Amino acid sequence: MPRAAAQEANATQTKDTGGQATLKATVRQVLVDVVVTDRKNHPVTDLQQEDFSVLEDGKPQRIVYFEAHHPRVDAPSGKAPALPDLPAATFANVPAENNQSPLNILLYDLLNTRLTDQPFAHKEIVKFLHNRREGSRFAIFVLGDRLHLLQGFTDDEKQLVAAMNRKEANAHSTLLYQSSSGLSDASERLSEVAALARDPAGPEMAGRLQNMENLARRFYLQWRVEQTTGAFVEIAKFLNGLPGRKNLIWLSGSFPASLFPTTDRLDVFGPSANYTADLRQASDLLTVGQVAVYPVDIAGLETDPSFDASQFFRSPGDLTAAHSNFILEIGAEQATMDQIAEDTGGHAFYNTNGLSDAIATSTEDGANYYTLSYAPSNTKFDGRVRKIHVQLAQAGYHLAYRRSYLADDSVLEQDAAGAAMIRLQVALRRGVPLAHELPLEAHIRLQGSAKRPTKEEIAQLAEFPAFAGRKKWDGVKIQRYSIDYAIEGSQIALEPLENGRAQAKFEILIGAYDPESRTMFGYRSPLVRMYLVKKPEEIRKGSFHLKHVVEIPSEAAWLRIAVRDAVGDHLGSLEIPLPLAAEPQAKGSSNH
């Protein structure tokens, strides 16, 4: 079981009013986000700390921190401010007014969804994106035969709808689903052959063939479950380090957490398998990052296909068995959805044809919540799972929150340097919200034509995921870019020197990504760059300018840039779509 839960105690960063560090890393706090709804499933927004009580393994705990999170009803608009008019190939990290709102992730799961259900689901998702709350930020993933990041976090409706119109989100049958659902029921057809039915060995042959079919279905189901739990793990890593609550809306046909034993006398428990432990692992990784999962059943209101007029059954017993299998399958799928929702503090939606409304309810729940924190009275962190129970003094409300955490001391061993490294990694991660502590602009220009990489450059590129295992490098080229930075001077911290002078210190980080968001190249300036400032007062009134040249693979689809003011520890980041068109040159000029 992974080391999951709650456990970071902000201790290495906590300061008193005088700015001095006051807490040590041995302080442990458990963070719990709680969504409270009434009998009509409407968010309850007027509760106070004294209304809540928390128990861990049945023992009362003292709440040491409380905060209510609700969208501002008096805000004129949640939209990000319009970007200033910028020259071509110039990008800025203008902060949005909705920076503190929860992040929402749509996971459109084609892997576990019938092809016939996908067009309706796609239509409902697009409908929701057109009508969602203004300013709400979404990222979109699609799970097919592999996980695709279609769109990083944005509140731009056009970008979100355009992402859903990409080919990865179009209706199609994935290889694994097609293979498992397309298995021919040869055993049934064999048993219907009259001559074989009269043969004493006929039922035995049909039984063995049916057993082989069951094994094949089990194989493909296992792969689908592994792909799905793997997708949850990848999304948890994507969200790792981002502050606050995140809502993962999982739009899927779902899958059963376990397969039930068959009555096949040749292999009674052959098709029986249980994936609850795998789901638990994925849930733990999500809960440690404050990610609540909202499963939404794409299939909507299911009807029993056993009673379809096109179905043929040889006997009433066969009909009864088919009906029982349908009930068991639906129950197992819904149990899976309920399990992961309860484990992470979300809510499951099934037996509804209003997918757009279910998604809207998920985001509404996820935007209205309370954050509680307590220091566990049991100070022995021995790696065991501990149960959390939150209750209200008032009756009649429903509470959604994560129900457990793993009490593992090793998760507290991260020092300040480790926390700083995660912060930089997050700033470079493709698709996450931009860092706005350091306001900056960047103008990027092509320099010359792409060239073939040297042996040294190939050896360097081979270390990155996008090139892992690559044997042929003939098609790979390197493109040089020149980047001019303008950093808002009032936000720069200067280190004073003699004679009224000062110096600024910066480090620059670069990440290049392919269309599948795999890392193609990464760079961090080896030393903190120091810049002498002769007239600090002038810098603070204007902008500070830097210039940087970087060489990255020419096929890169995204360039992520982070600039850190090392004196004030302020961070700014940008995400730039590639490729860029070459800028028109003035007559008589040329590149060298």
C-alpha positions in Angstrom: 0.0 0.0 0.0 1.5 3.4 -0.9 2.2 6.0 1.7 -0.9 8.0 1.6 -2.4 10.6 3.5 -2.6 13.5 5.3 0.3 13.9 7.1 2.3 16.8 5.9 2.4 19.3 8.7 3.5 22.5 7.0 6.0 22.4 9.8 9.1 23.4 8.0 7.3 26.5 6.6 5.3 27.7 9.6 6.2 31.1 11.0 5.1 33.2 13.8 4.1 36.9 13.5 7.8 37.9 13.8 8.7 35.8 10.8 10.6 33.2 12.8 10.3 29.5 12.3 8.4 28.1 15.3 7.5 24.5 14.5 9.6 21.4 13.9 9.1 18.7 11.4 7.8 16.3 14.1 4.4 18.0 14.2 1.8 15.9 12.4 -1.5 17.1 11.2 -4.3 15.2 9.3 -6.1 17.3 6.7 -9.7 16.4 5.9 -12.0 18.1 3.3 -15.7 17.6 4.1 -18.6 18.2 1.7 -21.9 18.7 3.5 -25.2 18.4 1.7 -28.9 18.5 2.8 -31.7 16.0 2.0 -32.1 17.7 -1.4 -28.4 17.3 -2.1 -27.8 21.0 -1.9 -24.5 22.2 -0.4 -24.7 23.5 3.2 -22.6 26.6 3.6 -23.2 28.1 7.0 -21.5 25.7 9.4 -18.8 26.7 11.9 -16.0 24.8 13.5 -18.0 24.0 16.6 -20.5 22.1 14.5 -18.0 19.5 13.6 -16.3 16.7 15.6 -13.7 14.2 14.4 -12.8 10.7 15.6 -9.8 8.7 14.7 -10.2 4.9 15.3 -13.1 5.8 17.5 -11.3 8.3 19.7 -12.2 12.1 19.7 -9.6 14.5 18.2 -9.2 18.2 18.7 -9.7 20.3 15.5 -6.8 22.7 15.3 -7.6 24.3 11.9 -10.9 25.1 10.2 -11.7 26.9 6.9 -14.9 27.1 4.9 -14.6 27.2 1.1 -17.4 28.5 -1.0 -17.6 30.4 -4.3 -18.1 34.1 -4.0 -21.7 35.0 -4.9 -20.9 38.7 -5.0 -18.1 38.3 -7.6 -19.2 39.9 -10.9 -17.6 37.2 -12.9 -15.3 34.3 -12.3 -13.6 34.8 -15.7 -9.9 35.5 -15.8 -9.0 39.1 -16.8 -8.4 39.6 -20.5 -4.8 39.4 -21.4 -3.2 42.6 -22.5 -2.5 43.0 -26.2 0.8 41.3 -26.6 3.1 41.2 -29.6 3.3 38.0 -31.6 5.1 35.1 -29.9 4.9 36.9 -26.5 3.3 35.2 -23.5 2.4 36.4 -20.0 1.3 34.8 -16.7 -1.4 37.2 -15.9 -3.1 35.9 -12.7 -6.8 35.0 -12.8 -9.4 36.0 -10.3 -10.3 32.3 -9.8 -6.9 31.1 -8.6 -8.3 29.9 -5.3 -11.2 27.9 -6.8 -10.9 24.1 -6.8 -9.4 22.4 -9.8 -11.6 20.0 -11.7 -10.5 17.1 -13.8 -12.7 15.4 -16.4 -11.6 11.8 -17.0 -13.5 10.5 -20.1 -13.1 6.8 -19.9 -13.5 5.1 -23.3 -11.7 2.0 -22.2 -14.5 0.8 -20.0 -17.4 2.2 -22.0 -19.5 0.5 -24.7 -19.2 2.1 -28.2 -23.0 2.6 -28.3 -22.9 4.8 -25.1 -20.1 7.1 -26.2 -21.9 9.5 -28.6 -24.4 10.4 -26.0 -21.7 10.8 -23.3 -19.6 13.1 -25.6 -22.7 15.2 -26.4 -23.4 15.6 -22.7 -19.9 16.6 -21.8 -19.8 19.3 -24.4 -23.2 20.5 -23.3 -21.9 20.8 -19.7 -18.7 22.7 -20.9 -20.9 25.2 -22.6 -23.1 25.8 -19.5 -20.7 25.3 -16.6 -20.1 27.9 -13.9 -18.0 30.8 -15.3 -14.4 30.8 -14.2 -14.4 27.1 -13.1 -11.1 25.5 -14.2 -10.9 22.1 -15.9 -8.3 19.8 -17.3 -9.5 17.0 -19.6 -8.0 13.4 -19.8 -9.2 10.7 -22.1 -8.5 7.0 -21.2 -8.4 4.8 -24.3 -5.8 2.2 -24.8 -3.6 4.7 -22.9 -4.1 7.9 -21.0 -4.1 11.1 -23.0 -4.0 14.7 -21.5 -6.2 16.6 -24.0 -6.2 19.9 -22.2 -4.4 21.4 -19.2 -6.2 23.5 -16.7 -8.1 26.4 -18.2 -11.4 28.2 -17.8 -11.5 29.0 -21.5 -14.6 27.4 -23.0 -13.2 27.3 -26.5 -10.1 25.4 -25.5 -12.1 22.9 -23.5 -14.7 22.2 -26.3 -11.9 22.0 -28.8 -10.1 19.4 -26.7 -13.3 17.3 -26.7 -13.3 17.5 -30.5 -9.9 15.9 -30.8 -9.7 12.5 -32.3 -8.7 10.8 -29.0 -12.2 11.8 -27.6 -14.1 10.6 -30.7 -16.3 7.5 -30.3 -14.2 4.4 -30.9 -13.8 1.0 -29.5 -10.5 0.5 -27.7 -8.4 -2.6 -28.4 -9.0 -4.1 -24.9 -12.7 -3.5 -24.8 -13.2 -4.7 -28.3 -11.3 -7.8 -27.6 -13.2 -8.7 -24.5 -16.7 -7.8 -25.7 -16.1 -9.2 -29.1 -15.4 -12.8 -27.9 -17.7 -15.1 -29.9 -20.0 -17.2 -27.7 -18.9 -20.3 -29.6 -19.8 -22.5 -26.7 -23.5 -21.5 -26.9 -23.6 -22.0 -30.7 -21.9 -25.4 -30.2 -24.5 -26.5 -27.7 -27.3 -25.6 -30.1 -26.0 -28.0 -32.8 -28.5 -30.9 -32.7 -26.1 -33.6 -33.6 -23.6 -32.6 -31.0 -26.4 -32.3 -28.4 -27.1 -36.0 -28.9 -23.5 -36.9 -28.5 -22.6 -37.9 -24.9 -19.3 -35.9 -25.3 -21.1 -32.8 -26.6 -21.8 -31.1 -23.3 -18.3 -31.8 -22.1 -16.8 -30.1 -25.3 -19.1 -27.1 -24.9 -18.2 -26.8 -21.3 -14.5 -26.8 -22.0 -15.0 -24.2 -24.7 -17.0 -22.0 -22.4 -14.2 -22.3 -19.8 -11.7 -21.0 -22.4 -14.0 -18.1 -23.2 -14.3 -17.3 -19.5 -10.5 -17.3 -19.1 -10.1 -15.0 -22.1 -12.7 -12.5 -20.7 -10.9 -12.6 -17.3 -7.6 -11.8 -19.1 -9.0 -8.8 -20.9 -10.9 -7.6 -17.8 -7.7 -7.8 -15.8 -5.9 -5.6 -18.4 -8.7 -3.1 -18.4 -8.6 -2.9 -14.6 -4.8 -2.5 -14.6 -5.0 0.3 -17.2 -7.7 2.1 -15.3 -6.0 2.0 -11.9 -2.8 3.0 -13.7 -4.6 6.0 -15.1 -5.6 7.0 -11.6 -2.0 6.8 -10.5 -0.8 8.9 -13.4 -3.5 11.6 -12.6 -2.5 11.5 -8.9 1.1 12.2 -10.0 -0.1 15.0 -12.3 -1.9 16.6 -9.4 0.8 16.0 -6.8 2.0 19.2 -5.2 -0.9 21.4 -6.3 -2.5 23.0 -3.3 -6.1 22.7 -2.2 -8.9 20.3 -3.1 -9.1 18.7 -6.6 -12.3 17.1 -8.0 -11.8 14.2 -10.4 -15.0 13.5 -12.4 -14.7 10.0 -13.8 -17.1 9.5 -16.7 -17.2 5.8 -17.4 -19.2 2.7 -18.1 -17.3 1.5 -14.9 -16.0 -2.0 -14.2 -16.6 -4.6 -11.4 -14.3 -4.6 -8.5 -14.6 -8.4 -8.5 -15.8 -11.2 -10.7 -18.2 -13.7 -9.1 -17.5 -17.5 -9.1 -19.0 -19.4 -12.0 -21.0 -22.6 -11.8 -18.7 -24.2 -14.4 -17.8 -27.6 -12.9 -14.5 -27.7 -14.8 -13.2 -24.6 -13.0 -15.5 -23.3 -10.3 -13.3 -20.4 -9.2 -11.3 -19.9 -12.5 -12.9 -16.6 -13.5 -13.0 -15.3 -9.9 -10.7 -12.3 -9.3 -10.7 -9.4 -7.0 -9.2 -6.0 -7.7 -10.2 -4.2 -4.5 -6.6 -3.9 -3.4 -5.6 -2.2 -6.7 -8.4 0.2 -6.3 -7.4 0.9 -2.7 -3.9 1.7 -3.8 -5.1 4.2 -6.4 -7.5 5.7 -3.8 -4.7 6.2 -1.4 -2.6 8.1 -3.9 -5.5 10.3 -4.7 -6.4 11.1 -1.1 -2.9 12.1 -0.2 -3.2 14.8 -2.8 -6.7 16.0 -1.7 -8.3 14.5 -4.8 -12.0 13.6 -4.5 -13.4 11.2 -7.1 -16.9 11.6 -8.6 -17.7 8.6 -10.7 -20.5 9.2 -13.2 -22.0 6.2 -15.0 -22.1 7.0 -18.8 -24.5 4.1 -19.4 -27.3 5.9 -17.6 -30.4 4.0 -16.6 -29.7 0.4 -17.5 -32.3 -2.1 -18.6 -31.9 -5.8 -18.5 -30.9 -7.1 -22.0 -32.2 -10.6 -21.0 -35.8 -9.4 -21.7 -34.9 -8.0 -25.1 -37.1 -9.6 -27.8 -34.0 -10.4 -29.9 -32.6 -12.7 -27.1 -33.1 -16.4 -27.3 -32.8 -18.8 -24.3 -33.1 -22.6 -24.5 -34.9 -22.9 -21.2 -36.4 -20.8 -18.4 -33.3 -21.6 -16.3 -31.0 -20.0 -18.9 -33.2 -16.8 -18.7 -33.0 -16.8 -14.9 -29.2 -17.3 -15.0 -28.8 -14.4 -17.5 -31.0 -12.1 -15.4 -29.0 -13.0 -12.2 -25.7 -12.3 -14.0 -27.0 -8.9 -15.1 -28.0 -8.0 -11.5 -24.7 -9.2 -10.1 -22.7 -7.2 -12.8 -24.6 -4.0 -12.2 -24.3 -4.4 -8.4 -20.5 -4.9 -8.7 -20.1 -1.9 -11.0 -22.0 0.3 -8.7 -20.1 -1.0 -5.7 -16.9 -0.1 -7.4 -18.1 3.5 -8.0 -19.4 3.8 -4.4 -16.1 2.4 -3.0 -13.7 4.9 -4.7 -16.1 7.8 -4.1 -16.4 7.0 -0.4 -12.6 6.4 0.0 -11.8 9.8 -1.5 -14.6 12.0 -0.3 -16.6 12.2 -3.5 -20.0 11.0 -4.7 -21.1 8.4 -7.3 -23.8 9.0 -9.9 -25.6 6.1 -11.6 -29.0 5.2 -13.0 -29.4 8.7 -14.5 -29.6 9.9 -18.1 -28.7 13.5 -17.1 -25.0 13.2 -17.4 -24.5 17.0 -17.8 -26.5 17.6 -14.6 -24.4 14.9 -12.8 -21.2 16.6 -13.8 -22.6 20.0 -12.8 -23.5 18.6 -9.4 -20.0 17.1 -9.0 -18.4 20.5 -9.6 -20.9 22.3 -7.3 -20.2 19.8 -4.5 -16.5 20.1 -5.0 -16.6 23.9 -4.8 -18.4 24.0 -1.5 -16.5 22.2 1.3 -14.9 22.6 4.7 -11.2 21.9 5.5 -10.6 20.4 9.0 -7.2 19.6 10.5 -6.3 17.8 13.6 -3.1 16.5 15.3 -3.6 12.8 16.0 -3.7 11.9 19.7 -2.0 8.6 18.7 1.5 9.8 18.1 2.9 6.4 17.1 3.1 6.4 13.3 3.5 2.7 12.7 2.4 2.4 9.1 -1.1 1.2 9.9 -4.4 2.4 8.3 -6.4 4.7 10.6 -10.1 5.3 10.3 -11.5 8.8 10.2 -15.0 9.6 11.2 -16.5 13.2 11.0 -19.9 14.0 12.4 -22.1 17.0 12.8 -24.0 18.1 15.9 -27.1 18.6 13.7 -28.9 15.6 12.1 -30.2 15.2 8.6 -27.1 16.1 6.6 -24.9 13.9 4.4 -21.1 14.2 4.8 -18.6 13.2 2.1 -14.9 12.9 3.1 -12.0 10.5 3.0 -12.4 7.7 5.5 -8.8 6.7 6.3 -5.1 7.5 6.0 -1.9 5.6 6.3 0.1 6.6 9.4 3.6 6.4 8.0 6.3 8.5 9.5 8.4 8.4 6.4 6.1 10.8 4.6 7.2 13.5 7.1 10.9 13.1 6.3 10.8 15.5 3.4 12.9 18.5 4.3 12.7 22.1 3.1 15.0 21.3 0.2 12.7 18.5 -0.9 9.6 20.7 -0.7 11.4 23.4 -2.8 12.2 20.8 -5.5 8.6 19.6 -5.7 7.5 23.2 -6.1 9.9 23.6 -9.1 8.7 20.3 -10.6 5.1 21.4 -10.4 5.9 24.8 -12.0 7.4 22.9 -15.0 4.7 20.2 -15.2 2.8 20.3 -18.5 -0.9 21.4 -18.1 -0.9 22.5 -14.5 -1.9 26.1 -13.5 0.7 28.7 -14.0 2.7 30.1 -11.1 2.0 33.8 -10.6 4.2 34.9 -7.7 6.6 36.5 -10.2 4.8 38.3 -12.9 6.7 37.9 -16.2 6.4 38.1 -20.0 8.5 36.1 -22.5 9.1 36.8 -26.1 10.3 33.7 -28.0 12.0 33.6 -31.4 13.3 30.9 -33.7 17.0 31.1 -34.3 18.1 29.5 -37.6 16.9 26.1 -38.9 16.6 22.8 -37.1 19.7 20.7 -37.1 20.6 17.0 -36.5 21.6 16.3 -32.9 25.2 15.5 -32.1 26.1 12.2 -30.3 26.3 14.1 -27.0 22.9 15.5 -27.6 21.4 12.1 -28.5 22.9 10.7 -25.3 21.2 13.5 -23.3 17.8 13.1 -25.1 17.8 9.3 -24.6 17.3 10.0 -20.8 13.9 11.5 -21.3 10.6 9.5 -21.5 9.7 10.6 -25.0 12.8 9.0 -26.4 13.1 6.0 -24.1 14.1 2.9 -26.0 14.5 4.8 -29.3 16.9 3.1 -31.7 16.8 5.3 -34.8 17.5 9.1 -34.5 17.5 10.0 -38.2 14.2 11.9 -37.9 15.1 13.9 -34.7 16.2 17.5 -35.1 17.2 20.2 -32.6 15.7 23.7 -32.9 17.3 26.8 -31.2 15.0 29.4 -29.6 15.9 32.8 -28.1 13.8 33.9 -25.2 13.6 37.5 -23.9 12.1 37.9 -20.4 10.6 41.0 -18.9 10.0 40.6 -15.1 7.9 43.1 -13.1 10.5 45.0 -11.1 8.3 45.7 -8.1 8.1 42.0 -7.4 11.8 41.3 -7.5 13.7 41.0 -4.2 17.2 42.6 -4.4 20.2 41.7 -2.3 21.9 45.0 -1.1 25.6 45.6 -1.8 28.0 48.4 -1.1 27.7 51.9 -2.6 24.0 51.7 -2.9 24.0 49.0 -5.4 22.2 45.6 -5.3 22.1 42.3 -7.1 19.3 40.1 -8.3 19.5 36.4 -8.5 17.5 34.2 -10.9 17.4 30.6 -12.0 15.7 29.4 -15.2 14.0 26.1 -15.8 12.8 24.7 -19.1 10.7 21.7 -20.0 9.8 20.5 -23.5 6.9 18.1 -24.2 5.7 16.0 -27.1 2.0 16.0 -28.2 1.3 13.2 -25.7 2.8 15.5 -22.9 5.8 13.2 -22.4 9.0 15.0 -21.5 11.4 15.5 -24.4 13.9 17.7 -22.8 14.6 19.4 -19.4 17.0 22.1 -18.3 17.8 23.9 -15.1 20.4 26.6 -14.9 23.4 25.1 -13.1 24.1 28.1 -11.0 22.0 31.0 -9.7 22.6 33.8 -12.1 23.6 37.1 -10.5 22.8 40.4 -12.0 24.3 43.7 -10.7 21.8 46.5 -10.3 23.3 50.0 -10.2 20.0 51.9 -9.6 17.6 49.7 -7.6 14.9 52.4 -7.4 14.7 52.5 -11.2 14.3 48.7 -11.5 11.5 48.7 -9.0 9.5 51.2 -11.1 9.9 49.2 -14.4 10.9 45.8 -15.7 13.9 43.6 -15.3 15.1 42.1 -18.6 16.8 38.7 -19.1 17.8 36.8 -22.2 18.2 33.1 -22.6 18.9 30.7 -25.5 17.6 27.1 -25.4 17.9 24.2 -27.8 15.0 21.6 -27.8 13.7 18.9 -30.1 12.0 20.5 -33.1 9.0 18.2 -32.7 8.2 19.6 -29.3 4.5 20.6 -29.0 4.8 22.4 -25.7 7.4 24.5 -23.9 7.1 25.1 -20.2 9.3 27.9 -18.7 9.8 28.7 -15.0 11.8 31.7 -13.6 12.7 31.8 -9.9 13.8 34.9 -8.0 16.3 33.3 -5.7 16.5 36.2 -3.2 12.8 36.5 -2.6 12.0 32.8 -3.6 9.2 34.0 -5.9 8.3 31.8 -8.9 6.7 32.5 -12.2 5.9 30.1 -15.1 4.6 30.1 -18.6 3.3 27.4 -21.0 3.9 28.0 -24.8 2.4 26.0 -27.6 4.8 25.0 -30.4 5.8 25.2 -33.1 6.2 28.9 -33.7 6.3 30.5 -37.1 9.5 32.3 -38.0 9.1 36.1 -37.5 9.3 38.2 -40.7 12.8 39.7 -41.0 13.5 43.3 -41.9 14.9 43.8 -45.4 18.6 43.4 -45.5 18.8 41.4 -42.3 19.8 37.8 -42.0 20.4 35.1 -39.3 23.8 33.8 -38.7 
